[in-house]
Amino acid sequence: MVGDYWYYLSQRVLLYKSIFLVVMMNKMGVYMSQDFFLILFKDSVKFAFLLSAPCLLASLFSGILISFFQSSMQISEQTLSFIPKIISVFLSCIFFGPWMLQVTVDYIKNIFYIISILK
């Protein structure tokens, strides 16, 4: 059990350090406590921000570029940036999709592992 735990810990340390620190403190298992729930919630919010960041940043940068273009050409059309933003979000989802899927799979594996040792 301990060898499997250390192997699993060495594979998944990148994003979910705080949950595994709680697991390391109690080697016989994890008890559902208020501290554990708060750490799990914090890591879930961090996961949501990390997963949504590529699409949001692509939309932000394309909106800024289009607004610079509109202000330099003195175009006051508000709907002009809508299509480029959709295209940039779509392209960022295609480019970052495999990474987003891997982060999601790792997070779900970590959650199931924690559920399996939860007492």
N, C-alpha and C positions, 0 to 999 in steps of 0.2 A: 504493500500500500504506500509506504513512504517513498520507495524508489519510483513508482509510477507518478506520484505526486510531484517529485522534484523534476522528473522528465517533462511532465505537462507544464510545470511552472516555467522551466527554461524555454519552452516553445512559445509561450504566450505572455511574456512579461511586458511587451511593448506598450500596450494601451491600458491594461487593467491591473496596474501595480497595487492599488489600494485594496482591492478585494482580496488579492492573494496575500497581502500582509496580514489581513484579518485571519485568513485561513492558516497562515504560518504560526500565528500566535496560539491557535488552538489546534494542535495536531490530531486530536481525536475526532475532530469534526467541527462544524460551524453551527453555532446556535443562532437562531433568528432573534436578534436583539435590535434595539433602536439604532445603535451605532452601525451595525451591519446593513440595516435597511437604508440609512442615510448614505453610506458609502456606495451601495448598489444604485441608489437613485442618482447620485452624483456621476457615477460612471455611465449610467444610461443617458443622462443629459449630455455628457461629453461625447458619447457615441453618436447621438443625434446631430450635434453640431459638426462633428467630424465628417459625418456622412453627407450632410447637406452643404458643406462649405464649397466644394468644387462648382456646383451648379449656381449657388448664390454669388460666388465671386465672378464667375463668367458673366452672369447677368449684370452685375455691378459694373464691371469694366467695359462691357459693350455699351451699357447705358451712358457711361461717362464719355466714351469715344464718340457716340452719336450726338450727345449734347454739345461737345466741343465742335463737332462738324456743323451742327445746326446754328450755334452761336457765331461761328466764323462766317457762315453763308447767310446769316440773318433770316433763317427759316424758322417760323414760329408754329410749326405743325407739331402737335403733341403726340400724335399717333405714329409718327415716323419711326420711333425707336422700338416699337412693339415687335415687328417681324425680326429685326436683327437680334433682339434679346431672345426670342424663341429659338432662333437658329443657333445662337451661342450656347444656350442651355442644352439643346439637343446634342450638339457636338461635344460638349463637355461630359454629358452623360455617356456618350459613346466612348470617348477617350478614357474617362475615369471609371467606367462601368466595371471592368474586371477588378480593379482595386476596391471599389465600393462593395462588390460582391464578396471579396475575400475578407474585408473587415467585418461585414455582416455575418459571414459564416463563422469567423473566429469568435465574435461576440456571442453568437448563439451556442457555440460549443462550450465557451466559458460558463454561460448561464446554466446549461445542462450539467456541466461538471460540478458547479457549485450546488445545484439542486441535489445531485447524487450524494454529496457529502454532508448535506444539511441535516441537522438533528432537530 
